[in-house]
């Protein structure tokens, strides 16, 4: 009997060890899968931002040269109006985050932050876009300068809380120093405030969830 009990105990320990090892390896494998999936999600969902001009009720147009893209959120990289002199003027026109201020073509957002200019024009391709409300749809931009929404209108994919405008002047006397800080923040959907000495152009802001990475040979 003692020998039998020792054999049973030995087998029980081996079985317990095997189960523990298998459970541990399974835990490691699942953890690695989860980490890889989270990494993929983060990379796939780095939001970019389109600035667009057009009739809010339209779903297509031929003015893609007037559409641009921020490849990263310009807000955290912006400079407040009250810090314009310290952070831009006194730094030879270079913002703390490294972008260069253009006195004849500068941008403001709804909280009164001066932003870097987007890249123009928007590249040809297919984009999954949304306004962060009800509609998410495909935006096609052709090499010929046309754009088309698969569903909805430009208004439907506009993120209303994000307000954005370009300020410029041919005479070069358009300065953030003449902006009124009391005009901010701007309510969702409203026009951006005028700034003395500047011509203003409001833009719709659209969230880009992702862009197709495949070659689109049919884009004409």
MDTraj code that builds the backbone (N, CA, C; nanometers):
import mdtraj as md
import numpy as np

residues = "UNK UNK UNK UNK UNK UNK UNK UNK UNK UNK UNK UNK UNK UNK UNK UNK UNK UNK UNK UNK UNK UNK UNK UNK UNK UNK UNK UNK UNK UNK UNK UNK UNK UNK UNK UNK UNK UNK UNK UNK UNK UNK UNK UNK UNK UNK UNK UNK UNK UNK UNK UNK UNK UNK UNK UNK UNK UNK UNK UNK UNK UNK UNK UNK UNK UNK UNK UNK UNK UNK UNK UNK UNK UNK UNK UNK UNK UNK UNK UNK UNK UNK UNK UNK UNK UNK UNK UNK UNK UNK UNK UNK UNK UNK UNK UNK UNK UNK UNK UNK UNK UNK UNK UNK UNK UNK UNK UNK UNK UNK UNK UNK UNK UNK UNK UNK UNK UNK UNK UNK UNK UNK UNK UNK UNK UNK UNK UNK UNK UNK UNK UNK UNK UNK UNK UNK UNK UNK UNK UNK UNK UNK UNK UNK UNK UNK UNK UNK UNK UNK UNK UNK UNK UNK UNK UNK UNK UNK UNK UNK UNK UNK UNK UNK UNK UNK UNK UNK UNK UNK UNK UNK UNK UNK UNK UNK UNK UNK UNK UNK UNK UNK UNK UNK UNK UNK UNK UNK UNK UNK UNK UNK UNK UNK UNK UNK UNK UNK UNK UNK UNK UNK UNK UNK UNK UNK UNK UNK UNK UNK UNK UNK UNK UNK UNK UNK UNK UNK UNK UNK".split()
xyz = np.array([
    [0.0816, -0.1224, 0.0000],
    [0.0000, 0.0000, 0.0000],
    [0.0842, 0.1263, 0.0000],
    [0.1864, 0.1348, 0.0873],
    [0.2660, 0.2582, 0.0846],
    [0.3246, 0.2853, -0.0523],
    [0.3705, 0.1777, -0.1208],
    [0.4292, 0.1960, -0.2537],
    [0.3237, 0.2467, -0.3505],
    [0.2037, 0.1883, -0.3432],
    [0.0949, 0.2311, -0.4298],
    [0.0593, 0.3771, -0.4061],
    [0.0551, 0.4191, -0.2785],
    [0.0214, 0.5573, -0.2452],
    [0.1261, 0.6523, -0.3005],
    [0.2565, 0.6064, -0.2902],
    [0.3636, 0.6926, -0.3428],
    [0.3493, 0.7096, -0.4938],
    [0.3139, 0.5996, -0.5620],
    [0.2965, 0.6071, -0.7067],
    [0.1805, 0.6986, -0.7435],
    [0.0705, 0.6850, -0.6667],
    [-0.0473, 0.7693, -0.6918],
    [-0.0129, 0.9161, -0.6688],
    [0.0568, 0.9449, -0.5575],
    [0.0951, 1.0831, -0.5266],
    [0.1867, 1.1394, -0.6344],
    [0.2814, 1.0543, -0.6836],
    [0.3753, 1.0999, -0.7862],
    [0.3004, 1.1343, -0.9139],
    [0.2070, 1.0431, -0.9504],
    [0.1296, 1.0679, -1.0722],
    [0.0419, 1.1922, -1.0563],
    [-0.0133, 1.2136, -0.9364],
    [-0.0980, 1.3304, -0.9112],
    [-0.0169, 1.4588, -0.9236],
    [0.1058, 1.4559, -0.8710],
    [0.1907, 1.5743, -0.8806],
    [0.2280, 1.6042, -1.0251],
    [0.2586, 1.4961, -1.1002],
    [0.2939, 1.5156, -1.2400],
    [0.1755, 1.5710, -1.3188],
    [0.0564, 1.5162, -1.2890],
    [-0.0637, 1.5640, -1.3560],
    [-0.0913, 1.7103, -1.3223],
    [-0.0736, 1.7430, -1.1937],
    [-0.0952, 1.8812, -1.1509],
    [0.0039, 1.9746, -1.2180],
    [0.1311, 1.9304, -1.2274],
    [0.2342, 2.0123, -1.2918],
    [0.2027, 2.0328, -1.4395],
    [0.1584, 1.9225, -1.5047],
    [0.1257, 1.9311, -1.6468],
    [0.0105, 2.0285, -1.6703],
    [-0.0907, 2.0193, -1.5866],
    [-0.2048, 2.1099, -1.5999],
    [-0.1629, 2.2542, -1.5763],
    [-0.0780, 2.2750, -1.4724],
    [-0.0303, 2.4103, -1.4436],
    [0.0503, 2.4662, -1.5607],
    [0.1397, 2.3795, -1.6164],
    [0.2230, 2.4234, -1.7278],
    [0.1366, 2.4594, -1.8480],
    [0.0382, 2.3741, -1.8785],
    [-0.0485, 2.3998, -1.9931],
    [-0.1310, 2.5264, -1.9729],
    [-0.1783, 2.5458, -1.8496],
    [-0.2570, 2.6653, -1.8206],
    [-0.1702, 2.7902, -1.8325],
    [-0.0473, 2.7829, -1.7820],
    [0.0445, 2.8959, -1.7891],
    [0.0780, 2.9307, -1.9333],
    [0.1068, 2.8275, -2.0154],
    [0.1381, 2.8512, -2.1552],
    [0.0179, 2.9096, -2.2295],
    [-0.1005, 2.8611, -2.1947],
    [-0.2218, 2.9155, -2.2567],
    [-0.2401, 3.0620, -2.2199],
    [-0.2136, 3.0940, -2.0922],
    [-0.2252, 3.2326, -2.0469],
    [-0.1279, 3.3227, -2.1230],
    [-0.0042, 3.2756, -2.1390],
    [0.0956, 3.3541, -2.2120],
    [0.0515, 3.3754, -2.3569],
    [0.0015, 3.2673, -2.4191],
    [-0.0410, 3.2763, -2.5587],
    [-0.1561, 3.3743, -2.5753],
    [-0.2543, 3.3656, -2.4861],
    [-0.3696, 3.4568, -2.4936],
    [-0.3258, 3.6006, -2.4717],
    [-0.2341, 3.6203, -2.3757],
    [-0.1840, 3.7552, -2.3479],
    [-0.1153, 3.8151, -2.4699],
    [-0.0330, 3.7345, -2.5368],
    [0.0375, 3.7814, -2.6559],
    [-0.0600, 3.8161, -2.7670],
    [-0.1642, 3.7343, -2.7819],
    [-0.2662, 3.7624, -2.8840],
    [-0.3372, 3.8933, -2.8548],
    [-0.3732, 3.9130, -2.7279],
    [-0.4420, 4.0359, -2.6887],
    [-0.3546, 4.1573, -2.7117],
    [-0.2273, 4.1490, -2.6729],
    [-0.1356, 4.2610, -2.6922],
    [-0.1175, 4.2929, -2.8398],
    [-0.1081, 4.1887, -2.9212],
    [-0.0924, 4.2105, -3.0653],
    [-0.2173, 4.2743, -3.1235],
    [-0.3330, 4.2276, -3.0773],
    [-0.4585, 4.2846, -3.1270],
    [-0.4721, 4.4297, -3.0870],
    [-0.4368, 4.4613, -2.9617],
    [-0.4455, 4.5996, -2.9153],
    [-0.3514, 4.6884, -2.9939],
    [-0.2322, 4.6375, -3.0232],
    [-0.1369, 4.7148, -3.1020],
    [-0.1925, 4.7425, -3.2402],
    [-0.2572, 4.6401, -3.3008],
    [-0.3142, 4.6574, -3.4342],
    [-0.4262, 4.7587, -3.4319],
    [-0.5110, 4.7529, -3.3290],
    [-0.6222, 4.8469, -3.3187],
    [-0.5723, 4.9888, -3.3054],
    [-0.4714, 5.0095, -3.2215],
    [-0.4174, 5.1443, -3.2028],
    [-0.3626, 5.1982, -3.3333],
    [-0.2865, 5.1153, -3.4050],
    [-0.2285, 5.1600, -3.5306],
    [-0.3348, 5.1861, -3.6358],
    [-0.4398, 5.1041, -3.6362],
    [-0.5426, 5.1171, -3.7384],
    [-0.6358, 5.2341, -3.7112],
    [-0.6441, 5.2785, -3.5870],
    [-0.7410, 5.3802, -3.5509],
    [-0.6762, 5.5118, -3.5083],
    [-0.5574, 5.5411, -3.5593],
    [-0.4992, 5.6718, -3.5348],
    [-0.5721, 5.7730, -3.6225],
    [-0.6609, 5.8483, -3.5620],
    [-0.7487, 5.9374, -3.6367],
    [-0.6713, 6.0500, -3.7036],
    [-0.7048, 6.0731, -3.8313],
    [-0.6561, 6.1887, -3.9035],
    [-0.7752, 6.2792, -3.9332],
    [-0.7473, 6.3985, -3.9850],
    [-0.8534, 6.4972, -3.9965],
    [-0.8495, 6.5652, -4.1330],
    [-0.9600, 6.5542, -4.2064],
    [-0.9746, 6.6228, -4.3340],
    [-1.0392, 6.7582, -4.3101],
    [-0.9884, 6.8612, -4.3797],
    [-1.0581, 6.9898, -4.3844],
    [-1.1160, 7.0028, -4.5247],
    [-1.2443, 7.0366, -4.5329],
    [-1.3142, 7.0296, -4.6606],
    [-1.3970, 7.1547, -4.6866],
    [-1.4052, 7.1898, -4.8159],
    [-1.4927, 7.2969, -4.8623],
    [-1.5965, 7.2372, -4.9558],
    [-1.7195, 7.2874, -4.9461],
    [-1.8244, 7.2397, -5.0348],
    [-1.9616, 7.2673, -4.9789],
    [-2.0618, 7.2505, -5.0620],
    [-2.2008, 7.2639, -5.0208],
    [-2.2311, 7.1537, -4.9191],
    [-2.2761, 7.1894, -4.7997],
    [-2.3029, 7.0868, -4.6978],
    [-2.4027, 6.9815, -4.7424],
    [-2.4889, 7.0140, -4.8400],
    [-2.5909, 6.9187, -4.8847],
    [-2.5418, 6.8309, -5.0000],
    [-2.4186, 6.8524, -5.0463],
    [-2.3667, 6.7760, -5.1601],
    [-2.2994, 6.6478, -5.1134],
    [-2.2887, 6.5511, -5.2059],
    [-2.2163, 6.4275, -5.1754],
    [-2.1051, 6.4009, -5.2758],
    [-2.0752, 6.5001, -5.3605],
    [-1.9662, 6.4870, -5.4558],
    [-1.9249, 6.6254, -5.5037],
    [-1.8069, 6.6327, -5.5636],
    [-1.7589, 6.7601, -5.6147],
    [-1.6273, 6.7430, -5.6890],
    [-1.5769, 6.8527, -5.7449],
    [-1.4531, 6.8489, -5.8232],
    [-1.3498, 6.9468, -5.7709],
    [-1.3592, 6.9818, -5.6431],
    [-1.2694, 7.0825, -5.5842],
    [-1.1751, 7.0234, -5.4807],
    [-1.1232, 6.9036, -5.5074],
    [-1.0397, 6.8375, -5.4061],
    [-0.9119, 6.9162, -5.3792],
    [-0.8749, 7.0061, -5.4685],
    [-0.7593, 7.0924, -5.4435],
    [-0.7818, 7.1843, -5.3243],
    [-0.9086, 7.1994, -5.2835],
    [-0.9421, 7.2826, -5.1680],
    [-0.9615, 7.1996, -5.0411],
    [-0.9316, 7.0723, -5.0485],
    [-0.9406, 6.9838, -4.9325],
    [-0.7988, 6.9505, -4.8849],
    [-0.7817, 6.9474, -4.7536],
    [-0.6507, 6.9176, -4.6973],
    [-0.6589, 6.8127, -4.5890],
    [-0.5442, 6.7819, -4.5288],
    [-0.5380, 6.6755, -4.4281],
    [-0.4394, 6.7098, -4.3183],
    [-0.4847, 6.6922, -4.1944],
    [-0.3938, 6.6869, -4.0795],
    [-0.3683, 6.5409, -4.0494],
    [-0.2434, 6.4988, -4.0573],
    [-0.2105, 6.3583, -4.0325],
    [-0.2094, 6.3249, -3.8834],
    [-0.2067, 6.4262, -3.8000],
    [-0.2213, 6.4074, -3.6561],
    [-0.3032, 6.5230, -3.6013],
    [-0.3565, 6.5030, -3.4828],
    [-0.4434, 6.6028, -3.4221],
    [-0.3669, 6.7335, -3.4036],
    [-0.4102, 6.8428, -3.4690],
    [-0.3364, 6.9687, -3.4573],
    [-0.3622, 7.0428, -3.3269],
    [-0.4695, 7.0055, -3.2561],
    [-0.5037, 7.0756, -3.1331],
    [-0.3945, 7.0734, -3.0273],
    [-0.3473, 6.9538, -2.9869],
    [-0.2408, 6.9481, -2.8852],
    [-0.1108, 7.0139, -2.9298],
    [-0.0933, 7.0332, -3.0600],
    [0.0278, 7.0959, -3.1130],
    [0.0088, 7.2460, -3.1340],
    [-0.1105, 7.2941, -3.0984],
    [-0.1427, 7.4341, -3.1212],
    [-0.0891, 7.5274, -3.0143],
    [-0.1067, 7.6572, -3.0405],
    [-0.0627, 7.7630, -2.9485],
    [-0.1819, 7.8542, -2.9216],
    [-0.2108, 7.8813, -2.7955],
    [-0.3236, 7.9679, -2.7616],
    [-0.2968, 8.1108, -2.8063],
    [-0.4034, 8.1842, -2.8326],
    [-0.3894, 8.3231, -2.8767],
    [-0.3096, 8.4056, -2.7761],
    [-0.3316, 8.3803, -2.6488],
    [-0.2633, 8.4594, -2.5469],
    [-0.1138, 8.4300, -2.5391],
    [-0.0731, 8.3147, -2.5930],
    [0.0685, 8.2775, -2.5913],
    [0.1369, 8.2997, -2.7263],
    [0.0660, 8.3625, -2.8202],
    [0.1185, 8.3805, -2.9553],
    [0.2538, 8.4521, -2.9563],
    [0.2637, 8.5624, -2.8839],
    [0.3888, 8.6389, -2.8843],
    [0.5028, 8.5591, -2.8233],
    [0.4781, 8.4989, -2.7085],
    [0.5840, 8.4257, -2.6385],
    [0.6266, 8.3003, -2.7134],
    [0.5267, 8.2230, -2.7625],
    [0.5582, 8.0912, -2.8177],
    [0.5884, 8.0917, -2.9676],
    [0.5481, 8.1975, -3.0382],
    [0.5710, 8.1998, -3.1823],
    [0.6568, 8.3189, -3.2253],
    [0.6124, 8.4402, -3.1924],
    [0.6859, 8.5598, -3.2354],
    [0.8274, 8.5599, -3.1780],
    [0.8376, 8.5360, -3.0468],
    [0.9691, 8.5394, -2.9813],
    [1.0537, 8.4162, -3.0117],
    [0.9964, 8.3219, -3.0875],
    [1.0694, 8.2000, -3.1225],
    [1.0913, 8.1923, -3.2739],
    [1.1028, 8.3114, -3.3354],
    [1.1300, 8.3196, -3.4804],
    [1.0257, 8.2475, -3.5655],
    [0.9003, 8.2516, -3.5200],
    [0.7917, 8.1954, -3.5988],
    [0.7758, 8.0454, -3.5901],
    [0.8474, 7.9808, -3.4994],
    [0.8390, 7.8352, -3.4862],
    [0.7676, 7.8002, -3.3557],
    [0.6604, 7.7236, -3.3673],
    [0.5832, 7.6830, -3.2497],
    [0.6618, 7.5822, -3.1663],
    [0.6289, 7.5679, -3.0372],
    [0.6999, 7.4722, -2.9519],
    [0.7018, 7.3294, -3.0050],
    [0.5977, 7.2895, -3.0793],
    [0.5943, 7.1529, -3.1336],
    [0.6680, 7.1402, -3.2662],
    [0.7257, 7.2512, -3.3160],
    [0.8142, 7.2417, -3.4319],
    [0.7607, 7.2908, -3.5640],
    [0.6310, 7.3210, -3.5746],
    [0.5787, 7.3687, -3.7027],
    [0.5998, 7.5198, -3.7160],
    [0.6050, 7.5677, -3.8408],
    [0.6355, 7.7080, -3.8689],
    [0.5084, 7.7872, -3.8967],
    [0.4944, 7.8987, -3.8301],
    [0.3785, 7.9859, -3.8460],
    [0.3921, 8.0692, -3.9730],
    [0.2836, 8.0760, -4.0523],
    [0.2791, 8.1568, -4.1735],
    [0.1813, 8.2716, -4.1505],
    [0.2336, 8.3926, -4.1408],
    [0.1489, 8.5082, -4.1113],
    [0.0454, 8.5388, -4.2166],
    [0.0620, 8.4858, -4.3375],
    [-0.0348, 8.5085, -4.4447],
    [-0.1268, 8.3894, -4.4678],
    [-0.1164, 8.2892, -4.3812],
    [-0.1989, 8.1693, -4.3969],
    [-0.1965, 8.0914, -4.2666],
    [-0.2749, 8.1379, -4.1690],
    [-0.2738, 8.0709, -4.0392],
    [-0.4139, 8.0232, -4.0025],
    [-0.4178, 7.9280, -3.9110],
    [-0.5409, 7.8560, -3.8808],
    [-0.5769, 7.8667, -3.7332],
    [-0.7058, 7.8730, -3.7087],
    [-0.7583, 7.8744, -3.5719],
    [-0.8620, 7.7643, -3.5555],
    [-0.8708, 7.7103, -3.4344],
    [-0.9768, 7.6155, -3.4022],
    [-1.0706, 7.6759, -3.2990],
    [-1.1727, 7.5994, -3.2605],
    [-1.2868, 7.6530, -3.1845],
    [-1.2535, 7.7029, -3.0453],
    [-1.1387, 7.6633, -2.9895],
    [-1.1011, 7.7102, -2.8563],
    [-1.0031, 7.8276, -2.8601],
    [-0.9734, 7.8751, -2.9814],
    [-0.8787, 7.9855, -2.9929],
    [-0.7346, 7.9400, -2.9978],
    [-0.7109, 7.8181, -3.0428],
    [-0.5747, 7.7683, -3.0596],
    [-0.5285, 7.7925, -3.2035],
    [-0.4091, 7.8489, -3.2187],
    [-0.3481, 7.8653, -3.3501],
    [-0.2876, 7.7313, -3.3896],
    [-0.3189, 7.6859, -3.5110],
    [-0.2764, 7.5527, -3.5531],
    [-0.1866, 7.5593, -3.6755],
    [-0.1091, 7.4551, -3.6945],
    [-0.0326, 7.4407, -3.8175],
    [-0.1289, 7.4208, -3.9340],
    [-0.0862, 7.4562, -4.0541],
    [-0.1698, 7.4394, -4.1724],
    [-0.1778, 7.2921, -4.2119],
    [-0.2933, 7.2483, -4.2633],
    [-0.3026, 7.1113, -4.3151],
    [-0.2214, 7.0964, -4.4432],
    [-0.2035, 6.9718, -4.4857],
    [-0.1384, 6.9431, -4.6140],
    [-0.2429, 6.9507, -4.7251],
    [-0.2127, 7.0246, -4.8317],
    [-0.3013, 7.0356, -4.9472],
    [-0.2278, 6.9875, -5.0719],
    [-0.3043, 6.9292, -5.1693],
    [-0.4424, 6.8846, -5.1596],
    [-0.4521, 6.7461, -5.0965],
    [-0.5745, 6.7012, -5.0707],
    [-0.5967, 6.5669, -5.0177],
    [-0.5589, 6.4643, -5.1237],
    [-0.4804, 6.3642, -5.0838],
    [-0.4328, 6.2633, -5.1779],
    [-0.5470, 6.1760, -5.2289],
    [-0.5299, 6.1280, -5.3538],
    [-0.6262, 6.0340, -5.4099],
    [-0.6267, 5.9052, -5.3292],
    [-0.7417, 5.8422, -5.3210],
    [-0.7539, 5.7178, -5.2470],
    [-0.8948, 5.7017, -5.1935],
    [-0.9150, 5.5975, -5.1159],
    [-1.0446, 5.5732, -5.0527],
    [-1.0272, 5.5832, -4.9011],
    [-1.1121, 5.6623, -4.8385],
    [-1.1043, 5.6909, -4.6961],
    [-1.2342, 5.6471, -4.6286],
    [-1.2212, 5.5878, -4.5108],
    [-1.3384, 5.5622, -4.4271],
    [-1.3523, 5.6816, -4.3345],
    [-1.4647, 5.7540, -4.3465],
    [-1.4794, 5.8815, -4.2771],
    [-1.6069, 5.8860, -4.1938],
    [-1.6086, 5.9781, -4.0983],
    [-1.7252, 5.9964, -4.0126],
    [-1.7236, 6.1355, -3.9529],
    [-1.8422, 6.1794, -3.9119],
    [-1.8525, 6.3042, -3.8380],
    [-1.8691, 6.2789, -3.6896],
    [-1.8597, 6.1512, -3.6504],
    [-1.8735, 6.1173, -3.5092],
    [-2.0171, 6.1256, -3.4604],
    [-2.1110, 6.1198, -3.5540],
    [-2.2525, 6.1226, -3.5151],
    [-2.3186, 5.9906, -3.5533],
    [-2.3935, 5.9881, -3.6652],
    [-2.4640, 5.8659, -3.7022],
    [-2.4007, 5.7923, -3.8188],
    [-2.3367, 5.8653, -3.9111],
    [-2.2929, 5.8045, -4.0366],
    [-2.1424, 5.7824, -4.0423],
    [-2.1040, 5.6627, -4.0840],
    [-1.9669, 5.6313, -4.1230],
    [-1.9740, 5.5766, -4.2642],
    [-1.8944, 5.6327, -4.3564],
    [-1.9068, 5.5944, -4.4957],
    [-1.7725, 5.6063, -4.5669],
    [-1.7719, 5.5691, -4.6945],
    [-1.6497, 5.5721, -4.7750],
    [-1.6437, 5.7015, -4.8560],
    [-1.5274, 5.7647, -4.8540],
    [-1.4996, 5.8821, -4.9366],
    [-1.3973, 5.8423, -5.0420],
    [-1.4317, 5.8622, -5.1694],
    [-1.3393, 5.8329, -5.2790],
    [-1.2866, 5.9631, -5.3366],
    [-1.1540, 5.9737, -5.3455],
    [-1.0879, 6.0893, -5.4049],
    [-1.0109, 6.0400, -5.5272],
    [-1.0395, 6.0973, -5.6434],
    [-0.9768, 6.0499, -5.7659],
    [-0.8537, 6.1325, -5.7998],
    [-0.7722, 6.0755, -5.8882],
    [-0.6552, 6.1476, -5.9364],
    [-0.6941, 6.2697, -6.0191],
    [-0.8174, 6.2706, -6.0684],
    [-0.8659, 6.3831, -6.1465],
    [-0.9205, 6.4974, -6.0641],
    [-0.9127, 6.4852, -5.9311],
    [-0.9553, 6.5958, -5.8452],
    [-1.0993, 6.5923, -5.8005],
    [-1.1662, 6.4783, -5.8189],
    [-1.3048, 6.4672, -5.7756],
    [-1.3139, 6.3927, -5.6415],
    [-1.4225, 6.4200, -5.5694],
    [-1.4501, 6.3471, -5.4462],
    [-1.5943, 6.3002, -5.4479],
    [-1.6213, 6.1890, -5.3810],
    [-1.7557, 6.1335, -5.3785],
    [-1.7773, 6.0541, -5.2503],
    [-1.8891, 6.0787, -5.1847],
    [-1.9277, 6.0037, -5.0653],
    [-2.0203, 5.8902, -5.1062],
    [-1.9930, 5.7707, -5.0553],
    [-2.0780, 5.6560, -5.0870],
    [-2.2183, 5.6741, -5.0319],
    [-2.2272, 5.7336, -4.9116],
    [-2.3576, 5.7591, -4.8489],
    [-2.3555, 5.8986, -4.7875],
    [-2.4740, 5.9576, -4.7744],
    [-2.4883, 6.0823, -4.7019],
    [-2.4304, 6.2035, -4.7740],
    [-2.4237, 6.3128, -4.7002],
    [-2.3762, 6.4404, -4.7522],
    [-2.2539, 6.4882, -4.6755],
    [-2.1955, 6.5961, -4.7241],
    [-2.0810, 6.6543, -4.6549],
    [-2.1180, 6.6915, -4.5114],
    [-2.2379, 6.7427, -4.4922],
    [-2.2829, 6.7773, -4.3566],
    [-2.2879, 6.6533, -4.2672],
    [-2.3314, 6.5410, -4.3216],
    [-2.3471, 6.4189, -4.2424],
    [-2.2141, 6.3664, -4.1884],
    [-2.1030, 6.3955, -4.2579],
    [-1.9727, 6.3458, -4.2127],
    [-1.8882, 6.4571, -4.1495],
    [-1.9499, 6.5733, -4.1276],
    [-1.8792, 6.6834, -4.0611],
    [-1.8906, 6.6682, -3.9101],
    [-1.7776, 6.6798, -3.8417],
    [-1.7784, 6.6765, -3.6950],
    [-1.8094, 6.8180, -3.6459],
    [-1.9312, 6.8403, -3.6033],
    [-1.9780, 6.9759, -3.5740],
    [-1.9034, 7.0454, -3.4602],
    [-1.8639, 6.9750, -3.3528],
    [-1.7915, 7.0466, -3.2461],
    [-1.6567, 7.1022, -3.2892],
    [-1.5949, 7.0403, -3.3912],
    [-1.4660, 7.0901, -3.4398],
    [-1.4892, 7.2025, -3.5391],
    [-1.4501, 7.3234, -3.5018],
    [-1.4611, 7.4371, -3.5927],
    [-1.3202, 7.4757, -3.6349],
    [-1.3045, 7.5143, -3.7603],
    [-1.1720, 7.5452, -3.8113],
    [-1.1831, 7.6486, -3.9219],
    [-1.0881, 7.7414, -3.9250],
    [-1.0871, 7.8437, -4.0295],
    [-0.9449, 7.8869, -4.0603],
    [-0.9264, 7.9267, -4.1871],
    [-0.7987, 7.9819, -4.2325],
    [-0.8119, 8.1337, -4.2393],
    [-0.7094, 8.2025, -4.1918],
    [-0.7069, 8.3489, -4.1919],
    [-0.5887, 8.3952, -4.2762],
    [-0.6163, 8.4889, -4.3670],
    [-0.5111, 8.5347, -4.4570],
    [-0.5411, 8.6790, -4.4999],
    [-0.4383, 8.7437, -4.5544],
    [-0.4535, 8.8791, -4.6063],
    [-0.3473, 8.9049, -4.7118],
    [-0.3875, 8.9509, -4.8303],
    [-0.2884, 8.9830, -4.9341],
    [-0.1937, 9.0943, -4.8911],
    [-0.2428, 9.1818, -4.8031],
    [-0.1608, 9.2940, -4.7570],
    [-0.0645, 9.2546, -4.6458],
    [-0.0821, 9.1366, -4.5891],
    [0.0079, 9.0903, -4.4852],
    [-0.0155, 9.1516, -4.3493],
    [-0.1337, 9.2108, -4.3270],
    [-0.1613, 9.2737, -4.1975],
    [-0.2622, 9.1925, -4.1169],
    [-0.2667, 9.0640, -4.1407],
    [-0.3578, 8.9741, -4.0698],
    [-0.2799, 8.9064, -3.9573],
    [-0.3123, 8.9421, -3.8337],
    [-0.2347, 8.8930, -3.7199],
    [-0.3240, 8.8348, -3.6117],
    [-0.2808, 8.7258, -3.5462],
    [-0.3553, 8.6729, -3.4317],
    [-0.3709, 8.7747, -3.3195],
    [-0.2869, 8.8768, -3.3180],
    [-0.2961, 8.9773, -3.2118],
    [-0.4265, 9.0559, -3.2176],
    [-0.4908, 9.0578, -3.3345],
    [-0.6170, 9.1305, -3.3471],
    [-0.7390, 9.0424, -3.3184],
    [-0.7172, 8.9137, -3.2933],
    [-0.8280, 8.8239, -3.2594],
    [-0.8774, 8.8541, -3.1180],
    [-1.0066, 8.8377, -3.0968],
    [-1.0678, 8.8633, -2.9670],
    [-1.0851, 8.7312, -2.8924],
    [-1.0178, 8.7184, -2.7813],
    [-1.0245, 8.5932, -2.7068],
    [-1.1636, 8.5680, -2.6502],
    [-1.2429, 8.6754, -2.6348],
    [-1.3792, 8.6579, -2.5839],
    [-1.4699, 8.5884, -2.6855],
    [-1.4253, 8.5768, -2.8108],
    [-1.5061, 8.5096, -2.9136],
    [-1.4983, 8.3577, -2.9034],
    [-1.4169, 8.3094, -2.8136],
    [-1.3955, 8.1647, -2.7998],
    [-1.4372, 8.1175, -2.6609],
    [-1.4827, 7.9903, -2.6499],
    [-1.4931, 7.8890, -2.7550],
    [-1.6125, 7.9129, -2.8472],
    [-1.6062, 7.8542, -2.9655],
    [-1.7119, 7.8645, -3.0653],
    [-1.8068, 7.7460, -3.0475],
    [-1.9350, 7.7721, -3.0506],
    [-2.0319, 7.6636, -3.0294],
    [-2.0336, 7.5688, -3.1498],
    [-2.0694, 7.4423, -3.1278],
    [-2.0720, 7.3443, -3.2375],
    [-2.1605, 7.3889, -3.3528],
    [-2.1069, 7.3795, -3.4738],
    [-2.1832, 7.4144, -3.5935],
    [-2.1794, 7.5604, -3.6318],
    [-2.1278, 7.6460, -3.5429],
    [-2.1259, 7.7897, -3.5716],
    [-2.0043, 7.8269, -3.6554],
    [-2.0107, 7.9432, -3.7202],
    [-1.8966, 7.9922, -3.7960],
    [-1.7883, 8.0413, -3.7012],
    [-1.6671, 8.0333, -3.7463],
    [-1.5545, 8.0874, -3.6705],
    [-1.5622, 8.2398, -3.6740],
    [-1.5136, 8.3077, -3.5702],
    [-1.5234, 8.4541, -3.5637],
    [-1.4312, 8.5232, -3.6634],
    [-1.4728, 8.6421, -3.7052],
    [-1.3882, 8.7252, -3.7909],
    [-1.2714, 8.7794, -3.7093],
    [-1.1608, 8.8065, -3.7778],
    [-1.0435, 8.8673, -3.7157],
    [-1.0074, 8.9905, -3.7980],
    [-0.9896, 9.1023, -3.7317],
    [-0.9629, 9.2284, -3.7998],
    [-0.8446, 9.2206, -3.8948],
    [-0.8634, 9.2698, -4.0183],
    [-0.7567, 9.2713, -4.1171],
    [-0.7376, 9.1403, -4.1908],
    [-0.8235, 9.0409, -4.1639],
    [-0.8068, 8.9074, -4.2233],
    [-0.9254, 8.8688, -4.3103],
    [-0.8969, 8.7954, -4.4160],
    [-0.9998, 8.7237, -4.4902],
    [-1.0119, 8.5857, -4.4268],
    [-1.1366, 8.5457, -4.3976],
    [-1.1585, 8.4187, -4.3266],
    [-1.2259, 8.3179, -4.4181],
    [-1.1808, 8.1928, -4.4074],
    [-1.2466, 8.0834, -4.4780],
    [-1.2722, 7.9695, -4.3808],
    [-1.4000, 7.9404, -4.3567],
    [-1.4362, 7.8290, -4.2695],
    [-1.4256, 7.6967, -4.3442],
    [-1.3872, 7.5929, -4.2717],
    [-1.3753, 7.4582, -4.3280],
    [-1.4525, 7.3588, -4.2420],
    [-1.5122, 7.2598, -4.3088],
    [-1.5691, 7.1456, -4.2369],
    [-1.4551, 7.0533, -4.1953],
    [-1.4694, 6.9901, -4.0797],
    [-1.3689, 6.8956, -4.0301],
    [-1.4299, 6.7553, -4.0305],
    [-1.3589, 6.6616, -4.0929],
    [-1.4058, 6.5237, -4.1077],
    [-1.3028, 6.4292, -4.0463],
    [-1.3486, 6.3327, -3.9690],
    [-1.2585, 6.2333, -3.9105],
    [-1.2282, 6.1236, -4.0124],
    [-1.1000, 6.0904, -4.0248],
    [-1.0577, 5.9778, -4.1083],
    [-1.0256, 5.8596, -4.0172],
    [-1.1024, 5.7528, -4.0301],
    [-1.0774, 5.6325, -3.9512],
    [-0.9611, 5.5535, -4.0098],
    [-0.9605, 5.5420, -4.1415],
    [-0.8483, 5.4771, -4.2092],
    [-0.8538, 5.5108, -4.3576],
    [-0.7413, 5.4901, -4.4241],
    [-0.7315, 5.5051, -4.5687],
    [-0.6902, 5.3719, -4.6283],
    [-0.7465, 5.3376, -4.7445],
    [-0.7107, 5.2127, -4.8107],
    [-0.5622, 5.2124, -4.8420],
    [-0.4973, 5.0990, -4.8163],
    [-0.3541, 5.0864, -4.8441],
    [-0.3290, 5.0166, -4.9766],
    [-0.4354, 4.9757, -5.0444],
    [-0.4205, 4.9075, -5.1722],
    [-0.4139, 5.0083, -5.2855],
    [-0.3436, 4.9716, -5.3924],
    [-0.3378, 5.0552, -5.5113],
    [-0.4758, 5.0564, -5.5775],
    [-0.5225, 5.1750, -5.6081],
    [-0.6540, 5.1902, -5.6683],
    [-0.6356, 5.2308, -5.8155],
    [-0.6206, 5.1332, -5.9019],
    [-0.5916, 5.1607, -6.0417],
    [-0.7104, 5.2253, -6.1138],
    [-0.8288, 5.2127, -6.0548],
    [-0.9474, 5.2642, -6.1241],
    [-0.9734, 5.4109, -6.0921],
    [-0.8925, 5.4722, -6.0058],
    [-0.9163, 5.6118, -5.9708],
    [-0.8718, 5.6992, -6.0865],
    [-0.9687, 5.7597, -6.1570],
    [-0.9350, 5.8376, -6.2756],
    [-0.9294, 5.9858, -6.2525],
])
top = md.Topology()
chain = top.add_chain()
for i, resn in enumerate(residues, 1):
    res = top.add_residue(resn, chain, resSeq=i)
    for name in ("N", "CA", "C"):
        top.add_atom(name, md.element.get_by_symbol(name[0]), res)
traj = md.Trajectory(xyz[None], top)
